[in-house]
Amino acid sequence: MAHSSAWRVNDAVAFEALRDTSARVTALLLQVVRSDGPSAREAWEEVQAVRRESLLVNGYDRRAVDRLAARLTARALTLEGGS
């Protein structure tokens, strides 16, 4: 008998969306790092934090995935200038 996953299909979709958002925020922050401006060091530290949080989030905990996704989406909007 095959073992079934605790994930539902929409949980997998939410997790993949989180990964996409994490990559988007990372790319935006790396633009700041490459600018070598006064906030480059803080941006690099934030890149590391985003990567760490994205890797450590429990993919089976939908609330944790949704919370991190919402926070990263808000951060992406801020980095994009509110657009």
C-alpha positions as CSV (number, residue, x, y, z in Angstrom):
1,M,0.0,0.0,0.0
2,A,1.4,3.4,-1.0
3,H,2.0,6.0,1.6
4,S,0.0,9.2,1.0
5,S,1.3,12.6,1.6
6,A,-0.2,15.0,4.2
7,W,0.0,17.7,1.6
8,R,-3.1,18.7,-0.3
9,V,-2.8,19.9,-3.8
10,N,-3.5,23.6,-2.9
11,D,-0.8,23.3,-0.1
12,A,1.8,22.4,-2.7
13,V,0.7,25.3,-4.9
14,A,1.0,27.7,-1.9
15,F,4.5,26.3,-1.1
16,E,5.6,26.8,-4.7
17,A,4.2,30.3,-4.7
18,L,6.2,31.0,-1.5
19,R,9.3,29.8,-3.3
20,D,8.6,32.1,-6.2
21,T,8.1,35.1,-3.9
22,S,11.3,34.3,-2.0
23,A,13.2,34.2,-5.3
24,R,11.6,37.6,-6.3
25,V,12.6,39.2,-3.0
26,T,16.1,37.8,-3.2
27,A,16.5,39.2,-6.8
28,L,15.3,42.6,-5.7
29,L,17.6,42.6,-2.7
30,L,20.6,41.5,-4.8
31,Q,20.0,44.6,-7.1
32,V,20.5,46.7,-3.9
33,V,23.6,44.7,-3.0
34,R,25.1,45.2,-6.5
35,S,24.4,48.9,-6.4
36,D,27.1,49.0,-3.7
37,G,25.2,51.9,-2.0
38,P,25.0,52.6,1.7
39,S,22.3,49.9,2.2
40,A,24.1,47.2,0.4
41,R,25.3,45.4,3.5
42,E,21.9,45.4,5.1
43,A,20.4,44.1,1.9
44,W,22.9,41.3,1.8
45,E,22.0,40.4,5.4
46,E,18.4,40.4,4.5
47,V,19.1,38.1,1.5
48,Q,20.6,35.6,3.9
49,A,17.7,35.9,6.3
50,V,15.1,35.4,3.5
51,R,17.0,32.3,2.2
52,R,17.2,30.9,5.7
53,E,13.5,31.5,6.5
54,S,12.4,30.1,3.2
55,L,14.5,26.9,3.7
56,L,13.4,26.4,7.3
57,V,9.6,27.0,6.9
58,N,7.7,23.8,7.5
59,G,6.0,23.1,4.2
60,Y,3.4,21.0,5.9
61,D,2.3,24.0,8.1
62,R,0.0,26.0,5.8
63,R,-0.3,28.9,8.2
64,A,3.5,29.3,8.5
65,V,3.7,29.1,4.7
66,D,1.0,31.7,4.3
67,R,2.5,34.0,6.9
68,L,5.9,34.0,5.3
69,A,4.4,34.4,1.9
70,A,2.4,37.4,3.0
71,R,5.4,39.0,4.6
72,L,7.7,38.4,1.6
73,T,5.0,39.7,-0.8
74,A,4.8,42.9,1.3
75,R,8.6,43.2,1.2
76,A,8.7,42.8,-2.5
77,L,6.1,45.5,-3.0
78,T,8.2,47.8,-0.8
79,L,11.4,47.0,-2.7
80,E,9.5,47.6,-6.0
81,G,8.5,51.1,-4.8
82,G,4.9,50.2,-3.9
83,S,3.9,49.1,-7.4
